[in-house]
Amino acid sequence: MNILMNLTLYSPELILILTLGFSFTIHLILKNRVITLSLVVFGLLAAALDILVLYAYPGQLYFSSQLSHDVFGLFFKLLFLISCLLTLIFSYDSHEIHPDRFGEFTLLLLAVTIGLSTLVAASHLLTLYLSLELVSITSYVLAGYRREHLLSNEAAFKYLLYGAFASGTLLYGLSLLYGTTGNLSFYSIHASLNSAYIDPFNLYAILFMIFVGFAFKMSAVPFHMWAPDVYQGSPTPVAAFFTVAPKIAGFAIFIRFFYLIFSNETVVPGQWEPLPYLNWASVLALLSAATMTLGNLSALFQKNAKRMLAYSSIAHAGYMMMGLVVLNQTGLSAILFYALVYVCMNLGAFFVVSVLSNHFQSEEISLFKGLGWHSPFLALCMTFFLFSLTGLPPLGGFIGKVYLFWALVSKELYWLLWVGILNTVISLYYYAYIVKEMFLERPSSKMSLQVPYVQQAILGMLAFALIVFGLYWEPFYIWIQSSLTFTIFQ
Amino acid sequence: MAVGLSHFLMVSGLLFVLGIISMISRRNMIGVLLGIELIMNAAGLNFIAFSRYIAQDLSGHIFTLFILIIAASEAVVALAIVLRIYQNRATISVEAVGEMKC
């Protein structure tokens, strides 16, 4: 394959890299936030357009099979671009992002986005590791963005500590996998795992080490401890981005890695089975149940809205893991659909908290008291986001959950189904509590909350998207089902 | 006695365990960062040994070069964060950063 074709297939990331360099230079010269922001928005939109163009190209491996081009990766790249775009525009008016250092912020956020979109396309252990570290290292800096803020320092240090431990263990696991198979490319590893008998104990150890690295990104139990502290300490727009993009990337790379390497496609198309003597799916089912139960139970007792949403995002990782367990196409498309809805509802909920924390310099849940009386638009949007997070009809979260539960029914995993339904009921308590505070309580003081028009537009758009996903989801679901071709054997 | 693959694996396994122990037990942030470096170098040693004895090509060597670069950049970011904590709190003990509790 010639170099031009390689560069064409990598062009969305190249556009982002150019945008990053160009916008930062312009910011250093002109020190004008509006110009920087519009440059970055232009670059992101150009990259999104480029991805849409790339849908026409057939799936293939490029850069000497370091990366793979397929619709599965393109879907996730679009999600990351959307969440990066919304976060950037929203943080323009946020007080937590210092105006003089806005250029740095865009630089770091774009670097994370480049890392994420390379990560979901990785088909080689080296690319996997490098892009994972690009995401992690820049995230540590983003978490500590408020240099003078003690909690932000703490968040950065904790993120660094857990992240370095997770990626170190992942790296050790990758080295053992390389030693067992003698290959670095996903496809060659899969072929040699299938051809020779390997001691199951050995494989389980490797599997566990690699799982540590991915579970850290997905914030799955038992590697979730960092999540609440990091989300609470980071600036709120950054926390919104962290709960959405790296988590979904964790799921994407988990699907690609485990389905390509540790599973075989059965004779029925769209069905997989784990490698013989390596039943990782049933272990994952237990972890999924543990993740959602722990996330929901801890969220019940939180006083801080950001911390509560952090635990709720752990619970949502548990819901999405249900789709991984069933090992078929229904489960995967349920995960992808849930990811799409999750981006909208979680970004929205964090953005509303960000508006409040801009105004009050605090994120206590008691601040929501009477919000519906003095700023009804904000409260209405928040209600949509929270009800969608719970999974109430007619919002997108309901449809997403129905698809996840349906995938479990198709595989007759009824115990996990009951755990999921029970967890949904528990989560209703703490989500509905905020709604009750907003509408049924009188505000304690006379005040008016000024929300900039741009932020109002974003919140309205996200709430509208949730209603669309709840009422007319079929075209999106069909699109997602067509984005599931990622197995290309050379 | 000739040095073989198992000797390399033993050293790297030892390094990995020592790195984890150092991350868990050290109270000084710099000590914790040293533990992280040990873990990454253990994996690097593994890659070189496997590349020499199992794969018999240079892919593992190249991987190790990248690990060195990543370790350096991770150390830069980590030291910057530790420096910022020192400026704000005048201590680099791990116990000093524990304000957020559930």
Interface residues (C-beta under 8 A of the other chain):
Chain A: L125 L126 Y129 L130 E133 I137 Y140 V141 G144 R147 E148 L150 L151 N153 E154 A155 A156 F157 K158 L160 L161 A164 F165 G168 T169 L171 Y172 L174 S175 L176 Y178 G179 G182 N183 L184 P228 D229 Q232 G233 S298 Q302 R307
Chain B: F16 G19 I20 M23 M29 V32 I36 I39 M40 A42 A43 G44 N46 F47 A49 F50 S51 I54 A55 Q56 S59 G60 I62 F63 F66 I67 I70 S73 E74 V77 A78 A80 I81 V82 R84 I85 N88 R89 V97 G98 E99 M100 C102
